[in-house]
């Protein structure tokens, strides 16, 4: 008893369970490749074997995995400020998204978020909604009827074009070849997350990402003087000029860092969500028709409020985010000893927060693997079964600052596609996802696309 009191241990606190036989994985990479093959199987194994807090050997580290909405809530709310983003994300993609909001912590994060929030006010979102429709129309102008149309790469180019317009003001000096280099640079930076060799070594993921970061910096720095000199309504210009009541502003370095992170987040996560929706609506034609009927009640360029009022499409989008979260795992590092669900997590421990698993737990969702958008209807609201049962945008102070912009963008894209196209997908199709970094379909997620003319509203 004296020893327990001397060490400050509590009788109701346990240690992270020891790894069981067969769970060590491979040298260096641990069970990382088990995760990339089948994340849900790994989540279930961890949950059923160890519970909410489990040991998980990953690349170069033995992490702790947190599963279930209770454990996720404790880590994301972070009431005792025990978990930090930068040491964890920094080790995975830090050199390439350094200074982005996701890689800042505590007071620095609060100060930057306070300034950046001015770029996502209701008035600014309304203005972004007004100018997003021409960008979508231009980006889809060449889309015609096509069997096995590869939706994912087409959407990725479209969302990059939208980002160039809404975030950059159109980047008028930029040609298609340069935008393709920018797109490739973003891809290389994101895929650095799966790098085993974490140094600027040629022919490695990190080596490609270092070069990609240099491309992105040059691209943005070319435009920075003009953005500082004039005020326009694109996000790049807004970040150059916004100022809090206390006179806080971003430096040039801050602006470039935030632009790189925001453009990555805006076009990568929106692409994943939109392509998932296309697959699901292609496999469930009745839902596609319900969503189409709603969009045909609106004009070709709906306002922000009108987009928000697309009820069926809103439920479908939330269900897509539930089934395939664009960021299925969030990472943190403990900066001091802390306790999660009665388990002590020592300082310096890397933590993986498996938000995707919460979306698929039978304890909170009816038949969780089934596509059922009505679970988000007012009559059911299964997402309210637990405050953190549905958390595709994270939670706490690091909850995605652009979540309303993302919802507006996805709905605006789907609004146009539903008015001008029908599409179908084999009901038995399952997208072969690459889970090395943000999940994406390796086959391009083919759909059978048919162009139609929008029907007049009666």
ZAMIKOL-437159 format. One record per residue (C-alpha): residue number from 1; x, y, z. Coordinates in nm, 3 decimals. Example, Ala and Ser with C-alpha at 12.3 -4.5 7.8 and 13.67 -1.06 7.14 Angstrom:
REM ZAMIKOL-437159
- 1,1.230,-0.450,0.780 $
- 2,1.367,-0.106,0.714 $
END
This chain:
REM ZAMIKOL-437159
- 1,0.000,0.000,0.000 $
- 2,0.285,0.234,0.085 $
- 3,0.445,0.174,-0.254 $
- 4,0.117,0.252,-0.432 $
- 5,0.074,0.574,-0.239 $
- 6,0.434,0.676,-0.302 $
- 7,0.399,0.646,-0.678 $
- 8,0.066,0.827,-0.689 $
- 9,-0.103,0.526,-0.851 $
- 10,-0.478,0.484,-0.819 $
- 11,-0.648,0.155,-0.754 $
- 12,-0.907,0.221,-1.025 $
- 13,-0.650,0.297,-1.295 $
- 14,-0.496,0.021,-1.505 $
- 15,-0.205,0.013,-1.747 $
- 16,-0.229,-0.027,-2.125 $
- 17,-0.272,-0.402,-2.184 $
- 18,0.029,-0.601,-2.300 $
- 19,0.031,-0.724,-2.659 $
- 20,-0.099,-1.075,-2.696 $
- 21,0.081,-1.344,-2.891 $
- 22,0.057,-1.285,-3.265 $
- 23,-0.022,-0.915,-3.237 $
- 24,0.334,-0.785,-3.273 $
- 25,0.318,-0.760,-3.650 $
- 26,0.631,-0.717,-3.860 $
- 27,0.962,-0.559,-3.759 $
- 28,0.972,-0.180,-3.807 $
- 29,0.621,-0.152,-3.955 $
- 30,0.431,-0.344,-3.687 $
- 31,0.070,-0.403,-3.790 $
- 32,0.056,-0.107,-4.027 $
- 33,0.001,-0.327,-4.333 $
- 34,-0.276,-0.518,-4.153 $
- 35,-0.447,-0.182,-4.120 $
- 36,-0.394,-0.086,-4.485 $
- 37,-0.548,-0.417,-4.597 $
- 38,-0.858,-0.403,-4.378 $
- 39,-0.894,-0.119,-4.126 $
- 40,-1.232,-0.235,-3.997 $
- 41,-1.098,-0.584,-3.924 $
- 42,-0.812,-0.428,-3.726 $
- 43,-1.050,-0.202,-3.534 $
- 44,-1.274,-0.496,-3.446 $
- 45,-0.981,-0.711,-3.338 $
- 46,-0.847,-0.436,-3.112 $
- 47,-1.190,-0.368,-2.963 $
- 48,-1.279,-0.731,-2.902 $
- 49,-0.933,-0.827,-2.774 $
- 50,-0.834,-0.527,-2.563 $
- 51,-1.127,-0.287,-2.534 $
- 52,-1.136,0.089,-2.574 $
- 53,-0.764,0.142,-2.505 $
- 54,-0.528,-0.099,-2.676 $
- 55,-0.163,-0.140,-2.774 $
- 56,-0.096,-0.112,-3.146 $
- 57,0.250,-0.152,-3.302 $
- 58,0.282,0.079,-3.603 $
- 59,0.566,0.221,-3.812 $
- 60,0.866,0.265,-3.580 $
- 61,0.642,0.296,-3.272 $
- 62,0.410,0.111,-3.041 $
- 63,0.104,0.334,-3.036 $
- 64,-0.206,0.323,-2.823 $
- 65,-0.533,0.292,-3.015 $
- 66,-0.849,0.452,-2.877 $
- 67,-1.181,0.310,-2.995 $
- 68,-1.544,0.383,-2.919 $
- 69,-1.707,0.724,-2.875 $
- 70,-1.629,0.747,-2.503 $
- 71,-1.253,0.711,-2.551 $
- 72,-1.257,0.928,-2.864 $
- 73,-1.444,1.201,-2.678 $
- 74,-1.193,1.206,-2.394 $
- 75,-0.900,1.243,-2.631 $
- 76,-1.062,1.496,-2.867 $
- 77,-1.207,1.718,-2.594 $
- 78,-0.867,1.699,-2.426 $
- 79,-0.984,1.869,-2.107 $
- 80,-0.649,1.841,-1.928 $
- 81,-0.449,1.940,-2.239 $
- 82,-0.260,1.612,-2.228 $
- 83,-0.270,1.546,-2.604 $
- 84,-0.094,1.751,-2.873 $
- 85,-0.137,1.742,-3.251 $
- 86,0.196,1.868,-3.381 $
- 87,0.426,1.599,-3.234 $
- 88,0.203,1.329,-3.386 $
- 89,0.100,1.476,-3.721 $
- 90,0.442,1.637,-3.747 $
- 91,0.611,1.300,-3.740 $
- 92,0.382,1.175,-4.019 $
- 93,0.345,1.474,-4.253 $
- 94,0.492,1.763,-4.055 $
- 95,0.758,1.886,-4.299 $
- 96,0.494,1.913,-4.571 $
- 97,0.203,2.075,-4.382 $
- 98,0.411,2.253,-4.121 $
- 99,0.234,2.555,-3.973 $
- 100,-0.110,2.443,-4.089 $
- 101,-0.387,2.473,-3.832 $
- 102,-0.396,2.098,-3.770 $
- 103,-0.029,2.105,-3.667 $
- 104,-0.060,2.382,-3.410 $
- 105,-0.139,2.337,-3.041 $
- 106,-0.271,2.517,-2.736 $
- 107,-0.219,2.897,-2.730 $
- 108,-0.061,2.914,-3.075 $
- 109,-0.347,2.713,-3.221 $
- 110,-0.603,2.931,-3.045 $
- 111,-0.445,3.249,-3.179 $
- 112,-0.427,3.124,-3.539 $
- 113,-0.776,2.975,-3.532 $
- 114,-0.914,3.301,-3.398 $
- 115,-0.776,3.485,-3.698 $
- 116,-0.869,3.219,-3.954 $
- 117,-1.227,3.197,-3.830 $
- 118,-1.279,3.533,-4.003 $
- 119,-1.236,3.353,-4.337 $
- 120,-1.530,3.121,-4.263 $
- 121,-1.798,3.354,-4.129 $
- 122,-2.155,3.318,-4.252 $
- 123,-2.121,3.620,-4.480 $
- 124,-1.804,3.484,-4.639 $
- 125,-1.957,3.138,-4.686 $
- 126,-2.252,3.304,-4.861 $
- 127,-2.010,3.479,-5.095 $
- 128,-1.815,3.158,-5.163 $
- 129,-2.144,2.984,-5.249 $
- 130,-2.222,3.251,-5.507 $
- 131,-1.897,3.203,-5.696 $
- 132,-1.862,2.825,-5.665 $
- 133,-2.127,2.742,-5.927 $
- 134,-1.943,2.886,-6.231 $
- 135,-1.630,2.699,-6.123 $
- 136,-1.826,2.372,-6.105 $
- 137,-1.993,2.437,-6.440 $
- 138,-1.656,2.503,-6.604 $
- 139,-1.495,2.202,-6.439 $
- 140,-1.767,1.960,-6.554 $
- 141,-1.824,2.110,-6.901 $
- 142,-1.631,1.832,-7.072 $
- 143,-1.806,1.549,-6.888 $
- 144,-2.029,1.350,-7.122 $
- 145,-2.199,1.014,-7.126 $
- 146,-1.942,0.745,-7.056 $
- 147,-1.941,0.386,-6.936 $
- 148,-1.703,0.325,-6.646 $
- 149,-1.634,0.695,-6.607 $
- 150,-1.354,0.719,-6.348 $
- 151,-1.524,0.947,-6.100 $
- 152,-1.251,0.985,-5.842 $
- 153,-0.973,1.139,-6.057 $
- 154,-1.228,1.357,-6.238 $
- 155,-1.360,1.486,-5.907 $
- 156,-1.012,1.538,-5.774 $
- 157,-0.933,1.765,-6.068 $
- 158,-1.268,1.939,-6.025 $
- 159,-1.217,2.010,-5.654 $
- 160,-0.866,2.139,-5.725 $
- 161,-1.012,2.372,-5.989 $
- 162,-1.269,2.490,-5.735 $
- 163,-0.994,2.546,-5.478 $
- 164,-0.796,2.746,-5.733 $
- 165,-1.098,2.969,-5.785 $
- 166,-1.241,3.003,-5.434 $
- 167,-0.908,2.994,-5.252 $
- 168,-0.687,3.167,-5.508 $
- 169,-0.928,3.388,-5.701 $
- 170,-0.889,3.182,-6.015 $
- 171,-0.506,3.183,-6.036 $
- 172,-0.540,3.344,-6.382 $
- 173,-0.173,3.301,-6.479 $
- 174,-0.183,2.928,-6.413 $
- 175,-0.216,2.682,-6.697 $
- 176,-0.348,2.327,-6.686 $
- 177,0.002,2.177,-6.679 $
- 178,0.097,2.378,-6.371 $
- 179,-0.227,2.287,-6.192 $
- 180,-0.155,1.922,-6.263 $
- 181,0.188,1.967,-6.101 $
- 182,0.019,2.130,-5.803 $
- 183,-0.228,1.840,-5.778 $
- 184,0.059,1.590,-5.794 $
- 185,0.243,1.785,-5.525 $
- 186,-0.057,1.766,-5.291 $
- 187,-0.088,1.392,-5.353 $
- 188,0.281,1.337,-5.278 $
- 189,0.258,1.539,-4.956 $
- 190,-0.048,1.347,-4.833 $
- 191,0.100,1.007,-4.920 $
- 192,0.408,1.087,-4.712 $
- 193,0.200,0.961,-4.418 $
- 194,0.284,0.603,-4.517 $
- 195,0.658,0.665,-4.550 $
- 196,0.891,0.430,-4.367 $
- 197,1.206,0.626,-4.455 $
- 198,1.131,0.962,-4.292 $
- 199,1.397,1.179,-4.449 $
- 200,1.456,1.366,-4.775 $
- 201,1.579,1.058,-4.960 $
- 202,1.524,1.024,-5.338 $
- 203,1.270,0.769,-5.463 $
- 204,1.093,0.750,-5.125 $
- 205,0.753,0.888,-5.024 $
- 206,0.917,1.152,-4.809 $
- 207,1.161,1.245,-5.083 $
- 208,0.871,1.304,-5.324 $
- 209,0.683,1.497,-5.056 $
- 210,0.978,1.732,-4.993 $
- 211,0.980,1.816,-5.362 $
- 212,0.603,1.853,-5.359 $
- 213,0.616,2.101,-5.071 $
- 214,0.870,2.309,-5.266 $
- 215,0.634,2.315,-5.567 $
- 216,0.345,2.436,-5.349 $
- 217,0.552,2.707,-5.181 $
- 218,0.676,2.845,-5.514 $
- 219,0.324,2.837,-5.654 $
- 220,0.179,3.040,-5.366 $
- 221,0.471,3.277,-5.322 $
- 222,0.434,3.386,-5.685 $
- 223,0.084,3.517,-5.604 $
- 224,0.146,3.647,-5.252 $
- 225,0.257,4.005,-5.339 $
- 226,-0.052,4.065,-5.550 $
- 227,-0.278,3.926,-5.280 $
- 228,-0.118,4.153,-5.021 $
- 229,-0.161,4.453,-5.250 $
- 230,-0.534,4.417,-5.326 $
- 231,-0.844,4.296,-5.145 $
- 232,-1.059,4.037,-5.320 $
- 233,-1.309,3.782,-5.189 $
- 234,-1.098,3.467,-5.235 $
- 235,-0.960,3.293,-4.926 $
- 236,-0.594,3.368,-5.016 $
- 237,-0.668,3.740,-5.015 $
- 238,-0.879,3.708,-4.701 $
- 239,-0.593,3.540,-4.513 $
- 240,-0.360,3.819,-4.627 $
- 241,-0.585,4.093,-4.489 $
- 242,-0.796,3.959,-4.201 $
- 243,-0.725,4.115,-3.866 $
- 244,-0.879,4.059,-3.524 $
- 245,-1.009,4.339,-3.304 $
- 246,-0.675,4.318,-3.122 $
- 247,-0.480,4.376,-3.445 $
- 248,-0.361,4.016,-3.488 $
- 249,-0.266,3.927,-3.848 $
- 250,-0.089,3.649,-4.034 $
- 251,0.270,3.683,-4.155 $
- 252,0.360,3.586,-4.513 $
- 253,0.492,3.254,-4.384 $
- 254,0.167,3.195,-4.193 $
- 255,-0.041,3.266,-4.503 $
- 256,0.155,3.021,-4.719 $
- 257,0.146,2.750,-4.449 $
- 258,-0.228,2.786,-4.399 $
- 259,-0.302,2.797,-4.771 $
- 260,-0.113,2.473,-4.834 $
- 261,-0.298,2.297,-4.556 $
- 262,-0.641,2.442,-4.641 $
- 263,-0.616,2.364,-5.012 $
- 264,-0.509,2.007,-4.935 $
- 265,-0.789,1.957,-4.685 $
- 266,-1.050,2.122,-4.907 $
- 267,-0.986,1.925,-5.222 $
- 268,-0.878,1.589,-5.079 $
- 269,-1.154,1.534,-4.825 $
- 270,-1.425,1.680,-5.050 $
- 271,-1.315,1.451,-5.332 $
- 272,-1.336,1.143,-5.111 $
- 273,-1.682,1.237,-4.983 $
- 274,-1.824,1.331,-5.324 $
- 275,-1.696,1.017,-5.494 $
- 276,-1.843,0.806,-5.213 $
- 277,-2.180,0.977,-5.261 $
- 278,-2.168,0.910,-5.637 $
- 279,-2.107,0.541,-5.570 $
- 280,-2.386,0.514,-5.313 $
- 281,-2.641,0.704,-5.523 $
- 282,-2.541,0.493,-5.825 $
- 283,-2.616,0.179,-5.624 $
- 284,-2.939,0.316,-5.476 $
- 285,-3.129,0.476,-5.769 $
- 286,-3.435,0.560,-5.559 $
- 287,-3.225,0.784,-5.338 $
- 288,-3.068,0.936,-5.647 $
- 289,-3.414,1.025,-5.778 $
- 290,-3.523,1.173,-5.444 $
- 291,-3.213,1.391,-5.435 $
- 292,-3.261,1.489,-5.800 $
- 293,-3.621,1.592,-5.738 $
- 294,-3.502,1.827,-5.462 $
- 295,-3.235,1.986,-5.678 $
- 296,-3.479,2.043,-5.965 $
- 297,-3.691,2.254,-5.732 $
- 298,-3.402,2.502,-5.721 $
- 299,-3.239,2.713,-5.987 $
- 300,-2.901,2.630,-6.142 $
- 301,-2.707,2.841,-5.887 $
- 302,-2.869,2.799,-5.544 $
- 303,-2.773,3.016,-5.250 $
- 304,-2.600,2.885,-4.939 $
- 305,-2.933,2.868,-4.757 $
- 306,-3.092,2.677,-5.046 $
- 307,-2.807,2.427,-5.053 $
- 308,-2.843,2.377,-4.680 $
- 309,-3.214,2.306,-4.733 $
- 310,-3.151,2.002,-4.957 $
- 311,-3.270,1.760,-4.691 $
- 312,-3.235,1.425,-4.871 $
- 313,-2.891,1.517,-5.005 $
- 314,-2.788,1.627,-4.655 $
- 315,-2.882,1.287,-4.512 $
- 316,-2.698,1.110,-4.796 $
- 317,-2.386,1.321,-4.738 $
- 318,-2.388,1.245,-4.366 $
- 319,-2.435,0.875,-4.435 $
- 320,-2.144,0.878,-4.681 $
- 321,-1.927,1.046,-4.416 $
- 322,-2.036,0.782,-4.167 $
- 323,-1.962,0.484,-4.390 $
- 324,-1.635,0.623,-4.531 $
- 325,-1.486,0.897,-4.316 $
- 326,-1.228,1.088,-4.524 $
- 327,-0.994,1.089,-4.222 $
- 328,-1.069,0.758,-4.047 $
- 329,-0.795,0.791,-3.784 $
- 330,-0.670,1.099,-3.600 $
- 331,-0.335,1.100,-3.423 $
- 332,-0.208,1.270,-3.110 $
- 333,0.087,1.246,-2.873 $
- 334,0.056,1.258,-2.497 $
- 335,0.261,1.547,-2.358 $
- 336,0.205,1.429,-2.001 $
- 337,0.065,1.127,-1.823 $
- 338,-0.311,1.109,-1.861 $
- 339,-0.600,0.868,-1.813 $
- 340,-0.848,0.759,-2.080 $
- 341,-1.132,0.525,-1.986 $
- 342,-0.951,0.428,-1.668 $
- 343,-0.627,0.342,-1.846 $
- 344,-0.308,0.535,-1.784 $
- 345,-0.138,0.662,-2.100 $
- 346,0.220,0.766,-2.028 $
- 347,0.371,1.090,-2.154 $
- 348,0.540,1.066,-2.497 $
- 349,0.294,0.797,-2.613 $
- 350,0.160,0.826,-2.969 $
- 351,-0.216,0.775,-2.986 $
- 352,-0.440,0.669,-3.279 $
- 353,-0.804,0.778,-3.241 $
- 354,-1.017,0.546,-3.454 $
- 355,-1.313,0.772,-3.532 $
- 356,-1.427,0.549,-3.820 $
- 357,-1.497,0.259,-3.585 $
- 358,-1.743,0.468,-3.382 $
- 359,-1.945,0.516,-3.703 $
- 360,-1.992,0.143,-3.745 $
- 361,-2.066,0.020,-3.392 $
- 362,-2.391,-0.173,-3.346 $
- 363,-2.427,-0.019,-3.002 $
- 364,-2.505,0.316,-3.165 $
- 365,-2.628,0.245,-3.518 $
- 366,-2.901,0.022,-3.660 $
- 367,-2.752,-0.229,-3.905 $
- 368,-2.441,-0.006,-3.931 $
- 369,-2.295,-0.144,-4.255 $
- 370,-2.616,-0.073,-4.448 $
- 371,-2.668,0.247,-4.651 $
- 372,-2.958,0.410,-4.468 $
- 373,-2.962,0.793,-4.492 $
- 374,-3.289,0.815,-4.300 $
- 375,-3.098,0.732,-3.983 $
- 376,-3.016,1.106,-3.988 $
- 377,-3.380,1.214,-4.026 $
- 378,-3.548,1.411,-3.744 $
- 379,-3.756,1.107,-3.654 $
- 380,-3.450,0.889,-3.589 $
- 381,-3.132,1.096,-3.541 $
- 382,-2.914,0.794,-3.465 $
- 383,-2.616,1.029,-3.466 $
- 384,-2.746,1.156,-3.132 $
- 385,-2.708,0.814,-2.971 $
- 386,-2.379,0.951,-2.838 $
- 387,-2.223,1.294,-2.875 $
- 388,-1.923,1.134,-3.048 $
- 389,-2.097,0.850,-3.233 $
- 390,-2.057,1.053,-3.556 $
- 391,-1.737,1.255,-3.575 $
- 392,-1.608,1.281,-3.934 $
- 393,-1.484,1.634,-3.866 $
- 394,-1.315,1.550,-3.537 $
- 395,-1.403,1.726,-3.214 $
- 396,-1.288,1.965,-2.949 $
- 397,-1.080,2.273,-3.031 $
- 398,-0.936,2.099,-3.339 $
- 399,-1.274,2.029,-3.498 $
- 400,-1.248,2.105,-3.870 $
- 401,-1.275,2.480,-3.920 $
- 402,-1.394,2.432,-4.280 $
- 403,-1.672,2.182,-4.217 $
- 404,-1.950,2.417,-4.333 $
- 405,-1.751,2.516,-4.642 $
- 406,-1.697,2.146,-4.718 $
- 407,-2.067,2.069,-4.687 $
- 408,-2.153,2.360,-4.915 $
- 409,-1.898,2.250,-5.176 $
- 410,-2.010,1.886,-5.182 $
- 411,-2.376,1.982,-5.210 $
- 412,-2.305,2.235,-5.485 $
- 413,-2.120,1.971,-5.690 $
- 414,-2.396,1.714,-5.640 $
- 415,-2.662,1.974,-5.720 $
- 416,-2.513,2.026,-6.064 $
- 417,-2.445,1.658,-6.132 $
- 418,-2.798,1.555,-6.032 $
- 419,-2.946,1.816,-6.267 $
- 420,-2.732,1.719,-6.566 $
- 421,-2.653,1.347,-6.523 $
- 422,-2.782,1.010,-6.420 $
- 423,-2.542,0.737,-6.321 $
- 424,-2.543,0.377,-6.208 $
- 425,-2.304,0.149,-6.023 $
- 426,-2.319,-0.229,-5.990 $
- 427,-2.496,-0.300,-5.657 $
- 428,-2.225,-0.552,-5.570 $
- 429,-1.935,-0.314,-5.636 $
- 430,-1.700,-0.247,-5.346 $
- 431,-1.437,0.020,-5.397 $
- 432,-1.080,-0.115,-5.351 $
- 433,-0.951,0.151,-5.111 $
- 434,-0.587,0.236,-5.057 $
- 435,-0.552,0.309,-4.684 $
- 436,-0.184,0.404,-4.671 $
- 437,-0.282,0.767,-4.607 $
- 438,-0.623,0.925,-4.674 $
- 439,-0.837,0.648,-4.829 $
- 440,-0.897,0.661,-5.203 $
- 441,-1.030,0.405,-5.459 $
- 442,-0.741,0.259,-5.655 $
- 443,-0.966,0.180,-5.955 $
- 444,-1.083,0.541,-5.987 $
- 445,-1.434,0.442,-5.869 $
- 446,-1.600,0.382,-6.210 $
- 447,-1.961,0.479,-6.271 $
- 448,-2.180,0.456,-6.580 $
- 449,-2.255,0.821,-6.653 $
- 450,-2.536,0.949,-6.877 $
- 451,-2.580,1.318,-6.954 $
- 452,-2.934,1.454,-6.938 $
- 453,-3.098,1.795,-6.972 $
- 454,-3.242,1.945,-6.655 $
- 455,-3.619,1.917,-6.654 $
- 456,-3.816,2.237,-6.611 $
- 457,-3.984,2.286,-6.275 $
- 458,-4.363,2.271,-6.298 $
END
